[in-house]
Amino acid sequence: MSTLVTGAAGFLGSHVVETLLRRGDTVVGIDNVNDYYPVHLKRNNLELLKELGNFTFIEGDITDLPLLEDSFRKFKPTRIAHIAARAGVRPSIADPLLYSDTNITGTLNLLELSKQGDIESFVLTSSSSVYGNSTAIPFKEEDSATDKPISQYAATKKATELLAYTYFHLYGLPINIIRPFTLYGPRGRPDMAPWLFLKAALTGGVIKQFGDGSTRRDYTFIGDFVPGFVAALDRPMGYEIFNLGNSETVSLKEMLQVVSEVTGKELNIELLPMQPGDVECTNADISKARAKLGYNPQTPLKEGMAIFHDWFVSEGHHNL
């Protein structure tokens, strides 16, 4: 049994690959190692994974259909963990064509190849951004607000969910869709708020606070998230959508207070207006994931941020 993991060099992808390898699975990873954020961070992730064994890495793009065809022929994966994507709300507004190409065309390539093979399980990584400014709190998987995305990034993610349903309906491809909620933790992405906040706090830099600090996020520790993702890979169910969050919301002001506490630093905060495409609140209803995946997040924000901080300092990211 071989699992193909797209986006294997990134934050979420590297953690999923590591978990699979440590339990003895054979994994083929693919990633284009682009420069959306510093490439050396992705190379470091790959070096860690290669040390674990049973891991083959392909440097390439999921929009490259011939490359994918060759990889399917050569490695004959039976499971797909599709994580690769262009991420981020604000960059998608600036470059929507790039986001459409990677997120939609890349996903379509994988679905097309999967319908022809012996794929037993396909997990598609979507995003909590698809809920937009839904007023139905907490967010439930069946919320119709996902039909009205408020950024190009969210629209591409919703489009992949619809494509996935089509391939389930037409070809019986078993697909579980995961909607992550604001992940953070070791090997996190440097464009995301938790990393930016830690970096600024530890170096005396400016923290940009967009809005009055009342916006709320469902911050989810990577160590809680990954078991839910892997459970979705292990339990094909036809076509299902799952929220994987912490289910507790934290305001921006509260998050910044936690950052100050775990770093022991006073923060230098610059107040700025809300950004286009940003949402007021994210909050996951995880009752379905609890029931069907055994998902059970346990890490409070302060504990998770303390772990993230210790890793961050140990890796020297505060000195860069």
C-alpha positions in Angstrom: 0.0 0.0 0.0 1.5 3.3 -1.1 0.2 6.8 -0.3 0.8 9.8 -2.6 1.0 13.0 -0.6 0.9 16.3 -2.5 2.4 19.3 -0.9 4.7 17.0 1.1 7.3 19.7 1.8 5.0 22.1 3.4 3.7 22.7 6.9 0.7 20.3 6.9 2.0 18.0 4.3 5.3 17.3 6.1 3.5 16.5 9.3 1.1 14.1 7.6 4.0 12.4 5.8 5.9 12.1 9.1 3.0 10.5 10.8 2.5 8.0 8.0 6.2 7.1 7.9 6.5 6.7 11.6 3.8 4.1 11.6 5.4 2.2 8.8 3.6 3.3 5.7 5.2 3.8 2.3 4.9 7.4 1.1 5.5 9.1 -2.2 5.6 12.9 -1.8 5.3 15.5 -4.5 5.9 19.2 -4.1 7.1 22.0 -6.4 9.0 23.6 -3.5 8.0 27.1 -4.7 9.2 30.3 -3.2 5.8 31.4 -1.7 7.8 31.4 1.5 11.5 30.7 2.1 12.5 27.5 0.2 15.0 26.4 2.8 12.2 25.8 5.3 10.7 23.3 2.9 14.1 21.7 2.2 14.6 21.2 5.9 11.2 19.5 6.2 12.2 17.1 3.3 15.5 16.3 5.0 13.7 15.2 8.1 11.3 13.0 6.1 14.1 11.4 4.1 15.7 10.3 7.4 12.6 8.3 8.3 12.8 5.8 5.4 10.1 4.5 3.0 9.8 8.0 1.5 10.3 8.9 -2.2 10.2 12.5 -3.1 9.2 14.0 -6.6 10.0 17.6 -7.1 7.3 18.8 -9.5 4.0 20.5 -9.9 0.5 19.0 -9.8 -0.4 21.1 -12.8 2.1 19.0 -14.8 -0.2 16.2 -16.0 2.5 14.1 -17.7 4.6 14.2 -14.5 1.6 12.9 -12.5 0.8 10.3 -15.1 4.4 9.0 -14.9 4.2 9.0 -11.1 1.0 7.0 -11.0 2.4 4.5 -13.4 5.6 4.1 -11.5 4.5 4.1 -7.9 0.9 2.8 -8.3 -0.5 4.7 -5.2 -3.6 3.3 -3.6 -4.3 6.3 -1.4 -4.1 10.1 -2.2 -3.6 12.8 0.5 -4.0 15.9 -1.6 -2.7 18.9 0.4 -0.8 20.9 -2.3 -2.3 24.3 -3.0 -1.7 28.0 -3.4 -2.7 29.2 0.1 -3.6 32.6 1.5 -6.6 34.9 1.0 -4.8 38.2 0.3 -2.3 36.8 -2.3 -5.2 35.1 -4.1 -6.9 38.5 -4.6 -3.6 39.8 -6.2 -3.1 36.8 -8.5 -6.3 34.9 -9.0 -5.1 33.1 -12.2 -2.2 31.4 -10.4 -4.6 30.2 -7.7 -7.1 28.9 -10.2 -4.4 27.0 -12.1 -2.8 25.3 -9.1 -5.9 24.7 -6.9 -8.5 23.8 -9.5 -6.5 22.4 -12.5 -4.0 20.6 -10.2 -6.9 19.0 -8.3 -8.7 18.0 -11.5 -5.5 16.3 -12.7 -5.4 14.2 -9.6 -9.0 13.3 -9.8 -8.8 12.3 -13.4 -5.9 10.0 -12.7 -7.5 8.6 -9.6 -10.6 7.5 -11.4 -8.5 5.3 -13.7 -6.6 3.5 -10.9 -7.2 1.5 -7.8 -7.5 4.3 -5.4 -9.0 3.2 -2.1 -9.1 6.5 -0.4 -8.7 10.2 -1.5 -8.5 13.0 1.0 -8.9 16.5 -0.4 -7.8 19.4 1.7 -10.2 22.4 1.5 -10.3 25.3 3.8 -12.4 27.0 6.5 -12.3 30.0 4.2 -15.1 28.5 2.2 -17.5 29.6 5.0 -16.9 33.3 4.3 -18.8 35.6 6.7 -21.3 33.0 7.7 -23.4 34.1 10.6 -24.3 30.5 11.6 -21.9 29.9 14.4 -20.3 27.4 14.8 -19.8 26.4 11.2 -21.4 23.2 10.1 -20.3 21.2 7.1 -23.7 21.6 5.4 -23.8 25.5 5.8 -25.0 27.0 2.5 -22.7 30.1 3.1 -20.0 28.0 1.3 -21.9 28.9 -1.9 -20.9 32.5 -1.4 -17.1 32.7 -1.0 -15.6 36.1 -0.4 -12.1 35.6 -1.8 -10.6 33.9 -4.9 -8.8 31.5 -2.6 -12.0 30.4 -1.0 -13.7 30.1 -4.4 -11.0 27.8 -5.7 -11.3 25.6 -2.6 -15.1 25.4 -3.0 -14.6 24.5 -6.6 -12.4 21.6 -5.7 -15.1 20.3 -3.3 -17.6 20.4 -6.2 -15.3 18.6 -8.5 -14.6 16.0 -5.9 -18.3 15.3 -5.6 -18.6 14.9 -9.3 -15.9 12.2 -9.3 -17.6 10.4 -6.4 -20.9 10.5 -8.2 -19.7 9.5 -11.7 -16.9 7.0 -10.8 -17.5 6.0 -7.2 -14.2 7.6 -6.1 -14.2 7.6 -2.3 -13.4 11.1 -1.1 -13.2 12.7 2.3 -12.9 16.5 2.3 -11.1 18.2 5.2 -11.7 21.8 6.1 -8.8 23.0 8.3 -9.2 25.9 10.8 -6.1 28.2 11.3 -3.4 25.7 11.9 -0.3 26.6 13.9 2.7 24.8 15.5 6.2 23.6 14.7 7.2 23.8 11.0 4.3 26.4 10.6 4.0 28.7 7.6 5.9 32.0 8.0 3.1 33.9 6.2 0.5 32.9 8.8 -0.4 35.1 11.9 1.0 32.8 14.6 4.5 32.8 13.0 4.4 36.5 12.3 3.3 37.3 15.8 6.1 35.2 17.4 8.7 36.6 15.1 7.7 40.2 15.8 7.5 39.7 19.5 10.9 38.0 19.7 12.7 40.6 17.5 11.0 43.7 18.6 9.2 44.1 15.3 5.8 45.6 14.6 2.7 43.4 14.8 0.1 44.5 12.3 -3.4 44.3 13.9 -6.0 44.4 11.2 -9.2 45.8 12.7 -10.1 46.5 16.3 -8.9 43.1 17.6 -12.4 41.6 18.0 -12.1 39.2 15.0 -12.0 35.6 16.2 -10.2 32.5 14.9 -10.5 28.8 15.7 -6.7 28.3 16.2 -5.9 24.6 15.8 -2.7 23.0 16.9 -1.0 20.8 14.3 -0.5 17.9 16.7 -4.3 17.8 17.2 -5.1 18.2 13.5 -3.0 15.5 11.9 -4.6 12.5 13.7 -8.0 13.7 12.3 -6.5 14.0 8.8 -4.9 10.5 8.9 -8.2 9.1 10.2 -10.0 10.5 7.2 -7.4 8.8 5.0 -7.8 5.5 6.8 -11.6 5.6 6.7 -13.0 6.1 3.2 -16.8 6.7 3.5 -17.9 7.6 0.0 -18.2 11.4 0.0 -18.0 13.3 3.3 -16.9 16.7 4.5 -15.2 17.3 7.9 -14.3 20.3 9.8 -11.1 19.9 11.7 -10.7 22.7 14.1 -10.3 23.3 17.8 -13.9 24.3 18.2 -13.0 27.2 20.5 -12.6 30.7 19.2 -10.0 33.2 20.3 -10.1 37.0 19.6 -7.1 38.7 18.0 -6.6 40.6 21.2 -6.6 37.4 23.2 -4.2 35.8 20.8 -1.8 38.7 21.1 -1.9 38.5 24.9 -1.0 34.8 24.7 1.9 35.7 22.4 3.1 38.3 24.9 2.9 35.7 27.7 4.7 32.8 26.0 7.5 35.1 24.7 7.8 37.3 27.9 7.8 40.4 25.6 5.8 43.5 25.3 4.3 43.8 21.9 4.7 46.7 19.4 1.3 46.8 17.7 0.3 48.9 14.7 -3.5 49.3 14.2 -4.6 48.9 10.6 -8.0 48.6 8.9 -9.6 45.3 8.0 -8.3 43.7 4.8 -10.5 42.7 1.8 -11.5 39.1 2.0 -10.8 38.7 5.7 -13.6 37.1 7.7 -15.0 38.2 11.1 -15.0 34.8 12.8 -14.1 31.1 12.2 -15.5 28.5 14.5 -15.7 24.8 13.7 -18.5 22.5 14.7 -16.5 19.3 15.0 -19.2 17.0 16.2 -19.2 15.1 12.9 -15.5 14.6 12.9 -15.7 13.4 16.5 -18.3 10.8 15.7 -16.9 9.5 12.4 -13.1 10.1 12.7 -12.6 9.9 16.4 -11.2 13.4 16.2 -10.5 14.9 19.6 -8.4 18.1 19.9 -6.9 18.6 23.3 -4.4 21.4 23.1 -5.3 24.9 24.6 -4.0 27.8 22.7 -1.4 28.9 25.3 0.0 25.4 25.6 0.2 25.0 21.8 1.8 28.4 21.3 4.4 27.6 24.0 5.3 24.5 22.1 5.5 26.5 18.9 7.6 29.1 20.6 10.1 26.6 21.9 10.5 25.0 18.5 10.7 28.5 16.9 13.6 29.5 19.2 15.4 26.1 19.0 15.4 26.4 15.2 16.8 29.9 15.3 13.9 31.6 13.5 14.0 34.5 15.9 17.5 35.3 14.7 16.7 35.5 11.0 
